[in-house]
Amino acid sequence: MNLILFGPPAAGKGTQAKRLVTERGMVQLSTGDMLRAAIASGSELGQRVKGVLDRGELVTDEIVIALIEDRLPEAEAAGGAIFDGFPRTVAQAEALDKMLAARGQKIDVVLRLKVDEPALIERIKKRFEEQGRPDDNPEVFVTRLAAYNAQTAPLLPYYEGQGKLTELDGMGTVETVAASIDNALEPVAAG
Ligand code: AMP
């Protein structure tokens, strides 16, 4: 099963993805994590993207599509991928559909975690204090939210048109959101 965890930054995608990895043995494909790892390693890619992440803007489609393509065989071997923070543009979504189709695969479901903006801003304040991630800085976060609204939210009609979109309330505790994800995945896993 291939699923996309969809939602604005700080919606809880990463937290829920990690739980699904532990419980279902799926592979989490987080382009944000991959880019941060590249930056931490000091690679050529890392040096190229650091400024973009620090500003809260999106890196180019080509970069993230290539990162994901590299990891698809591993996800397939594990029985499925959880896409977290990818795709973020319609071009990325189209590329993902093509890459999966070439492997005889598809996206099975897109789970949208709905969290309102005041709650996101509250969460990010806390995360910034706890983890100090530079792009969680409240000013940069405004840019990240704007990128979501302008470039990523248009994916909702894309996946709705494919009949794959399921909307979930992401405002509850980690446990209640986890329970609604499990519920939503039941019919998908049953095929
Ligand atoms: P995230 O951890 O998913 O919030 O991603 C952190 C940052 O990495 C984003 O603000 C972007 O700068 C970059 N990034 C992650 N995923 C993508 C993507 N699919 N497309 C473009 N930029 C991305």
Boltz pocket constraint, residues with backbone or C-beta under 6 A from the ligand:
constraints:
  - pocket:
      binder: B
      contacts: [[A, 9], [A, 31], [A, 32], [A, 33], [A, 35], [A, 52], [A, 53], [A, 56], [A, 57], [A, 58], [A, 59], [A, 60], [A, 61], [A, 64], [A, 84], [A, 85], [A, 86], [A, 87], [A, 88], [A, 89], [A, 92], [A, 135], [A, 144]]
      max_distance: 6.0
